[in-house]
Amino acid sequence: MEVLDNRTIDGIGANVSDGICLCKNLVSRRLASDSDDDDDDSTTNFNDSEVLRNTLILYGGIFVGAIIVFCFVRRLFPSAYNVRNTVHRLKTNLAEDQHGFFSWAWKVWDISEAEFLQECGVDATCYLRILNIGFRLSLVGLFCSIWLLPTYYTADYSSDNEPITDWLVKTTIAHVPSGDNRLYATVFASYVFFLYSMRLVLNEFQWFINIRHQHLRRPIPRHFTVLVRNIPAELEIKSNAMLAAFFRKCFSDDAVLEARLPLTSSNLNRAISMRDRSLADLEHSLALLQKTGERPTHREQLMGMHGDEVDSIEYYTQQLEERNAEVSRQMEALEAIATGSQPLSSSSNGAQTVSNDPLGDPQSSSLLESSNETDTKHQSRLAGSEIGNSAACGPSSGPSHFVAKTLGTTTAVAKKATTAVTTAATQAATGAVDLVMGREDGIPYSAGFVVFSKLSTSNAALQMIHHETPFSMRTLEAPDPEDVVWKNVGRTHKDLQSGKVISIALTVTLCLVWTIPTSFIASLSHAEDAREDVGWLDDLFDKYPNMTVFIELVAPLLLVILNSILPAIFGLITRFEGHIGSGTVQASKFIKLAAFMIIQTFFVSAVSGTVTQSISSAVEDPSQIVEFLATTLPSQGTYFVQLVIIITVQFSSFELLRVIPIIFAAVRGCVGPRLTEKERSKRHWGFLRPLSDPLFFQQAFFASQIILFYVILMVYCPLYPLAPLVTAICFQVMGSVCRHQFIYIYPTKPDSGGKFLVNFVQFILLAMFLAQLTIVGMLALNKAPTQVALYIPLLCITVLFILYMQQLHFRVARYLPTHACLEEDLARGENPNLSFLHGTYIQPALAAERNSQPDPSLMSDDLVVET
């Protein structure tokens, strides 16, 4: 086996084969017999208690210092530490009381769950619930430690435990000789812990079902809307009316309020972007005039060259007028296509044509006509008051009338137009479509949004099959309107499937590559072992003998820092999958991160080997995998306890002090446009945010760390009785920190309605099974056949419980029951006010302002900009 020395230090991170050899060497060393004759006494020195004590002193000191600093600054800088009381759009009554210097840590627990649910959202409430579940499981683990601690510590002296002199190691199963009757205590503790875990998971999931159904009853647009994906080309659904007609035939004329079939709009998006840039330049020039009293000037750009010096206000005013007109022309043309009054083009010039037969039968034409009439009826019901108010308004002029007419008004007026006028407008717009947009704009997506009038109908549409071809006319839950990722709405089925394959391939590749640094960092937790395999470490420790203690303390921190890069990497990988909302994006990232935490951070760290090594060993001798885990897990207990402590300290310190957001806000205050309040409130370069615009809680990454806590707790509860004490404290600390942040910092949107908890529970079930399988293997390796036989029924019960949960629990949590839907529909009456559903899923290009004007506060009394 090749040993690394100073000449090969540069190859550690780059040479994968050498890294695998190193890991194999470390595994072999851990599996080697204690009777290696390197030393005369052939004993192994354990210093776990010293490592744990130093960890508590170092990171405990950091945590206490961070808490004290936070208690001082939280009242001095409310704009940074009480955002939900200083920013109007995020304001909540819960944030008005900041409580005392230290008392906030327990006062945040006084808020009732119902109030927290209303003010902070379902996702935040569910996240706190999983912390509470972990705390309660830790208490059960502490109960088990009542008999595990004395049982393990008083184990009889034998050749197996002769090298163990450290008091902390004596309290673990590593101190129990093979075949000892004390292993019955391990089996009994496992039964107590895991049977309670199953009961708790079952009860908590019922709680989640109730909370989820309460959320699904709320009258918000997403609960009345479905996304229809992969619309078959043979249906020839090319307009909003055609999509609505399809579902009105499936249900009834009154069932569908409206449908929105997005169109390609690259040219319009470009025109809007240019218009917004002109508006920003004009507002910046007006702000300079207000600040300096002098009219700003600049040199206009002509073909990349500087032209004449011009008055900036006049120049950008004229430019804004031209670009407003361009945006308005393109929007009108696209709206004509979307409403079905303007065909894409005639078939003679080779472009697509709009068919009046979206359902493929002779009655569809008449159905489409009746659908238009139904649309008119629904529009008058949804926005009748808007039409009246809009008709009373005169043309905009001057700074007091800068706000343009809304798209809803335009649509409502268009619905009342006569057939003759519509035909004339169609003929007049045909040339404009070809001239202004070309063929890039106006092509319908193969997906759209359908808004229903009742909860019962939208839930039925979600659960029905709408086409005989698999994946065609597939209905999905719609995200919140402001949360839609519009660029992914129109992705084809082939594109989506290819993206998923690419995502899986990249994830697997990353998992294999990540094994090298993970296993190397994990090996540093036993610095004396690592120095024998890495030459430059041996030289370093010879030169600085005390460095071994430092390396063992920072090894878990290095792993935490390494894992902090993963969310950004998986964020890029997840883009290939084409999710339509941040809720599904977070759910997908959570699955990848949680699997990564279990495989890499736990199991790979436990064996200090590699996935490829494990696969190779499994092919040669399947018992090697069990032997890896059974041999190394007891000795790695302190390392994983360190990891839990460090993750908690790092999370709490960075979250409370808001280190990263403050750094980004400070950089944002120095770069980018920042003359006006509007400019200062905008993010720059996509990630530089002001403090008034906090990023939503990154539940995917933080929840994946909690899954790691669960795995450590479930594996080590019967093996390392002090582990539940550490996890209980950490769960409570993180609970206080998260409650504070949800109340005072994080916005409530986007809110997936607790979807991530479904995946979280599935990972809990997986963790239970893996933990029990590992413990069974360890018992078998310790020559305890009777204990293994007693453990097998618990493993079977767990498998049956997982299968039981998988049958209907997750499906029930996904949908609102029919009787609950009908209760809500009947409670709204025969003619409910559904105005909150109108125009909510219009694509941004068509929902943009037609006539943007500068902020009136920037206009002086003697300056009027009319466009």
N, C-alpha and C positions, 0 to 999 in steps of 0.2 A: 504494500500500500504506500503510495507516494505521500510524503510529508511536505507541507508548505514551509518555506523559509523566507528570509528577507528578500531574496531575489524574485520571489513569485508573489509578493504582496499585491502588486498591481493587477494580478490576474484573478484575485479572489472574486471580485464582482463581475468580471467579464467572462471568465472561462467557466462555462457551465459544467463541463465534465470534471474539472478539478473540484468544483463545489460539491458535486454528487459523490465523488470519491471521499471528500472530507466528511460528508454526512454519513456515508457508509462506515467510515472508520469510527466515527463517534458512536454509532449504533452498536457496532461490534464491540466496542469497549464497554458500553453499558450492559451488554448481554454477557460479557465475559465473566468467568467465575471469580469470586473473591480471592481465590487461591493463587493469583498471579504472583510470581516470586520476584517482583520488582523490589519489594521491601521484605525484610526478614519477618515482620509480624503480619504482613499481608492483610492489613486492616484498612477499612475505608473511614476517612474522617468526615463526620457530619457536623456542620456548623449552621444548621437551619435557624436555630434560635437567634444566633448572632445576626444572620442576614435579615431575619424578620424584624429584630429590634432596630437595626440600623435603618431599615426601610421605614418603620414607623417614626423614627426620630427625624429622618430627612424629609419625607413627604408629609408627615404630620405637621412639621414646622412650616412647610410651604403652605399647607392648607390653612393653618391658623393665621398665618400672616396675610394670606389672600382674603380671609373672612374679615379680619380687622380693617384692612384697607378698604374693602367693599363697604363696610358699615360706615366709614367716614365719608366716602365719596358719593354714596347713593343719595344723600340729601343735598350735597353741594352741587351736583350736576344732574338735575332732574331730566334735562333734555337727552342725556345718555342712559340714565338708569330708571327713568319712569316715563317711557315713551308713550304708553297708553293713557297717560294723563296730560301730556303736553301736545300731542298730535290729535287734532280734532277728529279725523276720520277713524282713528283707532281708539277713541276715548271709551272708557268703561268706569262705572262707579266703583268697582273693586279697587282701582288704582288710586283713588283719592286719598286713602289712608295708607301712609307708608309705615306705620307702626313705629316701635322704638328702635334703639340702636341695635340690640340683639334680638328683641322679641319678635321681629318679622319671621324668624326661623320657625317659630311654632304658631304664630298668629295666622299664617297662611293656611294652616290646617283647620282653622275654625270655620272656613267657608264651606257651606253645604254643597253636596254634589250637584243638586239641581241648579243652584245659582252658578256654580262653576261651569256646568254644562251649557248654560244659557250665555254666559259672558265670554267663555274661552273656547267653546266648540267641542264637537264629539271627538275629534282626533286627540286633542289635549287631554280630555277626560279619560280616554282609553289608554293613553300612554301612562298616565298616573296610576291607572288600574293595574297595569302589568308590573309596575314597580311595587305596588301593594301586594300583588300575588307573590312576587319574589320575596318580599319581607315575611309574609306569612309562612311560606315554605321554609325560610331560614329559621323561623321560630320552631317549626317541627324538627328541623335538623338539630337545633339546640336541645330540644327535648330528648332526641336520640343520643346526644352526646353525654347525657347523664349516666348511662351505663357503658357507652363506648370508651370514654376517657379512662375510667379506672380499669376496664377490661383490657385495653391495649397496654396501658402503662405497667400493669402488674404481670405482664406475660413472663413465663418461666424462662430462665436463662438457657440458651442453647447455642449451637454453632451458627445458626441462622442470624441471631440478633447480637452476637458477640461484638461486632464492630460498632454497634449503636450505643453511643454514650450521651448524645444530645437529648435533653429532656423533651424538646418539641417533637423530635422524631419518635421518641418513646410513646407519645400519645397517638401515634398513627398505626395503621395496620402493618406498616413495615416492621414493627417491633414484634409482631406475632409470628412464631415459628410455623413452618409448614405443617399442615394437618392438625393444628392445635384446636381444641374444642372451643376456644374463644371466638373462632370464626362463626359459631352459631349466633353470636351477638351481631355480627355483620349482616347475616341473613335476616334476623329479626328487625334490625333497624331499617333494612331495605323495604321490608313489608310495610312497616309503619309509615315510612316516608312516602313511598310510591303509591300506596293505596290512598293515603290522604291527598296526594298530588292529583290523582285521577278524580277524586271526589271534588276537589277544589276547582279543577279545570272545568268539570261539568257544570258546577254551580255558577262559576264566573262567566261561562259562555252563555248560559241562560240570561244572566244579567246583560250581557252584550246584545243578545237578541232583542231584549226589551228596549234597550237604549237605541239600537239600530232602527227598530220599528217606529219608535217615537220620532226619530229623525226623518224617516221616510214619509211620515204623515205631514210634515211641514209643507206649507204651500209655497214652494220655491220652483223656479222654472225647470230645473234639472229633473225634478220628480215627475213632471208632466211630459217630458221630452225623451225621445230615443234617437240614437244615431243609427242610421241605416247604411251599412257598408256593402261594397261589392254589388252594386246595382247592375244586373245583367244588361248587356248591350241590346239584346233582342227585345227588351221591354221598351226601349226607346224613350226613357224618361229624361226629358231635356229641359224641364222647367219646374218651378215651384208648384204650379197647378197640377202638373202630371204626377208628381210625387204625392201630393195630397190626394189626388183622385185614386191612386192605387190603394192607399190605406182607407179611404172612405168606402171603397168597394169591399175591403176586407172586414170593416166594422159597420159604420153608418155615416151618413152625411154630417151629423152633428158631432161625431166622435173626434174629428180632426179639426183643430183650429187653424193651423197653418203649417206649411212645410217650407223648408229653405234648402235649396239645392245650390251649393256654392259653385262659382264659376272661376276659371282661371283668370287672373287679373294682374299679371306681372307688369303690364304697361301702366295700369291704373295705380298700382302700388308704387311704381317708380315716380309717377306724376305727383302722388300724394307726398312722397318723401321729399321731392324737390320743392313742393309748395310749403311743407313744414319747415324746410331749411330757410326759405325766403322769409317766412313768418318769424322764425327765430332771429334771423339777421335784422329784420325790421325792428323787432322788440329790443334787441341789443342796441341798435342805433338810437332808438327813442330813450332808452335808459341812459345812454351817454349824454344825450341832450339835456335830460333832467339833471344829471349829476354835474356836468361841466358848464351848461348854459351855452355851449357852442354846438353848431350842427356838424356832425361827423362827416368826413369824406373818405373816399377810398378810390383806388384805381380799378376799373372794371377789367375783367379777364376776357380777352378775345383770342380764341384759338391757342390758349396756353400762354399768351403774351400779355403784358400789362398795357392797358389802353389809357384813355383819358381819365383824369380825376373827376369824379362825379359826386354829387350830394348823396350820401348814403340813404337818407330817409326817402328822398324822391325816387331814387333808383330802386330800392327794395319795395316801395309802395307800388310802383308800376309793375315790377316783376311779380309781386304777389297777386296783383289784379289779373295778369295774364295766366298765371298758373292756377288761380281759382277757376277761371273760365275753362281751362283745359281739364281740370279735375271734374268740373260739373258736366262737361260734354261727355267724357268717358263714363261717368257714373250713370247718366241718363241712358246711354247706349246699353250698358250692362244690365240696368234695371229692366229695360225692354225685353232683353233675352230672358232674364230670370222670371219675369211674370208671364212669359209665353206670348206676349204681344209682338215680339220681334224675333223672327226665325234667325238662325245663325247665318244662313246664306242659302241661295238657291242651289239646287243640285247641278245646274248647268256649269257652274264655275268650280265644281269639285269639292266644295266645302260641305260640312254636315248639314243635314236638314232636320227639322223638328217634325216628328210624327204626332198625329192626334190620336194615336191608338196605344197608350201606354200599357194596357192590360191585355193586348193581343186578342181582342174579340170585337165584333161589329158594334157592340153597345158602348164601347169606350168613348167614342166621339161625343155622344150625347151625355155620357157621364162626366166628361171633361167640361162641357158647357154648364152642366148643373153644378160642377165643382166650382166654377168661377162665380156662379150665383151664390153658392154657399160661402165662398170666400168673402163676397161683399157683405153678406149677412153677418158673418163673424167679425169683420172689420168694423162694421157699424156698432156692434156690441162691445168690441174691445176698446175702440178709440173714438167713439162718437163725440165726446166732449173735446177731444183734441182738434177734430176737424172744425168744429165751431169756433174754437179759440183762434185757430190759425187763420181762418177766413177773415177774422176781424182785424188781423195785423196788417199793417201797411208794409211797403218795401223798406228794407233796412237802409239807414243812412246815418252818418255821424257816429261818434263814439258810443252813444247810448244804445245803439242797435247793432252791435257787432256780432251778436250771436245769430248764426244762420238758421233758416228754417230746417226743421228736423226731417229725417228721412221718413218717419212715420206719417207726417203730414203729406208728403209727396205721394206716398203709396196710397193713402186714403183717398186723396183727390183723384188719383189715376183710376182707382176702382170705380169711381162714379162717372168716369168719362164714357161717352157714347161709342158705339161700335164704329161709326163713321170717322169720328175724330181719331180713334185708335188706329184705324187703317191708314189714315193720312199721315199720322206720326210715324207709323212703321215704314212707309215708303220714303219719308223724308230722312229717316235715321239710317237707312240701309247703306248709303254712301259713306256716312260718317263712321260706321262700324269698320268698314274696309279701310278707310283712309286713316282714321285715328288709331285704331287698335291693331289692325292686321289680323292675322290668324292666331296670335298668342292669347288674346283675351276672349272671353265669352264662351269657352268650351266647358260644358258642365262636368263636374266631378262625378265619380262613380259612387259618391256617398253624399248623404244629406241628413238634415235634422227634421223630425216630424214632431209637432207639438199637439198633444191631445187635450181634450177638454176635461177629462176625468182621470183620477189616479188609477181606477180599476182598468181603464182601457190601456193606459201606458204600461201598467204591469203585465197585462195580458199580451200586449205586443212584444214585450221583452222576452216572454217565455214561449212564444209561438214560432213555428217554422213557416217562413213566408215564401219559400221557393223550393222546388224539387232538387235543384242543384246544390250540393254541399257548399257552404260558405256564401252563397248568393243571397242577397237581401237579408244579410245577417244584422240583427238588432242588438245594440249595446247600450248600456246606461250612458246618458249624456253627462259630461262634466258641467260645472258651473259655466255660464256664458263667458265670463271674464277669464276662465281657466282653460279654454279650448286652445289646443295647439293646431292652428288652422293649416299650417304647412303639411301636417300629417293626415288631415281629413280625407284628402283625395288620393291617397296612395293606394295603388291597386293591390289585389290579393297576392299576385305574384311577387310584387315588390315587398309586401309585408312578410311573406313566407321566406323570401331570400334574406331579408333583414334579420329575422329570428335565427336563421341558420348561421349567419355571420356573427351575431351576438353570442350564440352558444360556443362557436369555435373560438372566438376571442376570449371568452370567459375561461374556457378550459385551458387555452394556451397561457393566459395570465396566471391561472392557478398553478400550472406546472413551473413556470418561470419564477413565481413568487416563492416557491418552496426553498430556493437556494438562500436568499437573504433571511427568510424566516427561521430556517433550521440553524443557520450560522449564529443568528442573534440568540436563539434559544440555547445553543450550546454554551454561550457566554455566561449563562446562569450558573454553570459549574466551571468556573474559570480554570481550576487546576487540571480538569480533564481536557479542556480546550487547548491549553498551552502545549500539551504533548502532541497535538495534531497540527498546530499552526506555529510554524517556526518563529514568525515575527512576534507572536504573542509571548512565546517563551522568552525571547530576548527582552521584550518590554517588561515582563514581570520580574525578570532577573535584575533589571536596572531599577525598577520601581516596585519593590515587594508589596507595598500597600495598595498597589493598583488593582490587585485581585478583588479586594473588598469593593472598591469603586465600580469595577466592571460588573460585578454581580448585582450591585444596586441599580445601575442604569440599564442593564440588559432589558428588563421589561419595559422601561421607558422608551428605549430605541424601537421596540416592537410596536408600541402605541403610536410613536411618530411615523413609523413605516406604514401602519394601517391607516393613518389619517389621510394618506394620499389616495386611498382606494375610492372614496366617493366621487372624486373628480374623474378618475379613470372609468368607473362604472357608469357615470353620467354620460360620458362620450359613447360607451358601448351601447347603452340603452337607447340612444337615439336611432340606432338601426332598426329598432322594433316598431317604430311608428305609433307610439301611444298618443292618444288625443287629449289627455289631460294630465296635470301634475300628479293627481291621485294615483293613476295607474303607473306613472313613471316612478313615483316613490315606492309603490308596491313591488315593481320589478327590480328596482335597485336594492330593496330590502332583501328579497329572495337571494340575490347574488351575494350581497354582503354577509348575510346570515350564514349561508352555506360556506362562504369563504372563511368566516370566523371559526366555524366548527371544524372545517377541514384543516386550514392552515394554522390559525392561532392556537387551536387546542391540540388536535391529534398530531399534526406535524411537529409542533413544539414539544409534545409529550415524548415522542420517540426520537426527536432530534435527527430525523431522517428525512426522506423525500417520498413523494408519492410514487415516483418511478421505482425507488428502492422497495417500497411496500408492495407494489404490483409484482416486481421481479421475485421478491421473497414469497409472495402468495402462490406464484406459479410453481416455484421449486418445492415449497413446503407451506401449505395453508396455515399450519399452526403457528408460523412465524409472526403473523399479524397479531394474534392473541398474545403471543409471548412478548412482542414489542411493548404492547400497552400494559400488560400485567407486570412486566419488569420495571418499566420506567415510571408509570403513573404514581406509585407511592412516593418515589424520590422527587417527583416534580411538584408535589403538593404546595410546598412553600413558594415555588416560582409562580404558580397560578394565583396564590393568595396575594403575592406581590403585585401581580398584574391587575387584580381587582382593585387593590388599594390605589395604584397609580392611575388607572383609568378614572376612578372616582375623583381623585384629587385634580387631575388634569381637566376633566369635564367641569367640575364645580368651579375651579379657579377661573378658567377661561370664560365660562358662561356668565358668572356673576360679574366679573370685571369687564366683560365684553371686549376682550383684548383685540380680536381680529376686526370686529366692526368699527372700533374706535380708530384703529390703524388705517383702515380703508377710508373712513370718514375724514381723517386728517389729511390723507393723500388727496382725497376728492376736494378738500378745501384749498388745495394748492394747484390743482390741474383742472382743465376743462372750463367751460363757461360758468361764471359765478357772479356776474354783475347784478342780476336781478334775483328776486326770491324764487321765481319760476325756474331760472337757470340753476340756482343752488339746490333746488329740490329734486333735480333730475340726476339719475345715475350716469356715470361716465365709463366708457369702455365696457359696459355691461355688468361689471362687478364692483366698481367703486360707488358705494351708496352713501348718501348722507345719513346721519343718525335718525332723521325723521322718517326714513324709509327702511325699516328693518326687514331683513330676509326672513321668510317663514321658517319655522322650526324644522330642522333636517331630521325628520323622524326615521328615515330609512337607515341612516348611519348610526344614530344613537340607539335605535331599537335593536340593531344587529349587535351592538355591544352588550345590550341587556341579555340577548340570547346567549352570548358567551358566558355571562354571569350564571345563567340558568344551567348551562352545560357543566360548568365548574362546580356549581352547588350540587347538582344531581349525581355527578360522578364521585365527588369527594365527601359528600355527607356521610356515607358509611365508612369511608377510608381515612378521612382527615377531619376528626370531629370539631376542630377549631375553625374550619372553613365556614360553617354556617354563621358563626359569630361575626366574622368579618363581613360576609355578604349581607347580614341583617343590618349592620351599621351603615354599610355603603348604600343599600337600598333606601334607607330612611334619609340619609344625607342627600341623595339624588332626588328623592321625593320633595324635600323642602326647596331645593334649588330649582327644580322644574316648576313647582307651583308658583314660586316667585316670578320666574321668567314668563310663564304663561299669563300671569296677572298683569305684570308691569311692562313687558317688552313685546312679545310676539303677537302678530296679527292673527285673527281667527280664520282668515282665508288665505289659501285654499283649504277647504275642509272636505275630506273624502267620505265623511260619515263613518269613520272607523274601519274602513276596508282593510287597512294594514293589520288590524288585530286578528283577522281571519288567518292570514299567513303566519302571524306570530304564534297562534295556538297550534297550528300544524307543525311548526318547528319545535314547540314545547313537547308535543307528542313524539316527534323524532328524537329529541334529546333524551326523553325518558327511555325509549327503546335502546338507544346507543349506550346510555349509561348502564343499563341493566346488562346488556350484552358484554360490556367491558368488565363489569364486576364478576359476572359468571366466568369469564375467561381467567380473571385473576384468581378466583377461588379454585378453578381447575388446576392452574399452575402451582398453587399452594398445596396440592395434594389433599383436597378436601372433597371427596366424592359425595359424601352424605350431604354436605352443605350445598353442593351443586344440585343434587337431586331435589332438595327442599326449595331451591331458588327457581327451578324450571317452572313450577306453577305460576309464580309471580310474573315471569316472562310471558307465559301464555295468556294470563289475564290482561297484561298490558297490550298484547297484540289484538286480543278481542276488543278491548276498549277503543283502540285506535280505529279498528274496522267499524265499530259501532258509531263513533263520532263522524267518520267519513261518509256514512250513509246519507243523512239528511240534515244534520245540524248546520253545515256550512251553506247549504242551499236555502234553508229557512231564514238564515241571517241575511241572505242576499236580497230577498224579495219581501214586500209587504203582503201579508195574507189577504185573501179576497174579501173576507168580512170586514177587515180594517179599512180596506180601500172603499168599500161601499158605505161604511159609516162616515168616512170623511166626505165622500161625494154627496151623500144625503144631507149632511150637516150644512153644506154650502147652499142648499136650496136649488130650485128649478132654474133660476137665472142668476148664477153667481157672477161676481165681478172678476173677470179673468184678464183685466188690463195689464197685470204684471207679467203676462206671458207674451204680449205683443212685441214682435221685433227683437226678441232677446237673442236669437241665434242668427242674426244677419252677419255675414262675414265682414271683417273690419273695413275692407276696401269700400263696401257699399254703405257702411254705417258711419263713415267719416263725414266731417262737416264739408258742405259744398263751398261755403264762402267764409273761410277763416279770416279773422281780423285780430289785430293786436290787442293786448290787454288794455281796457279803458283807463286803468290807473296810470298808464304810461303816457296818456294823452294830455297835453296842456290845453288850457282854455282857448288859445289862439291857433291850435293845430288840430285839423280834422283830416283824417285819412279816409277817403271814400273809394271803394273799389267796386 
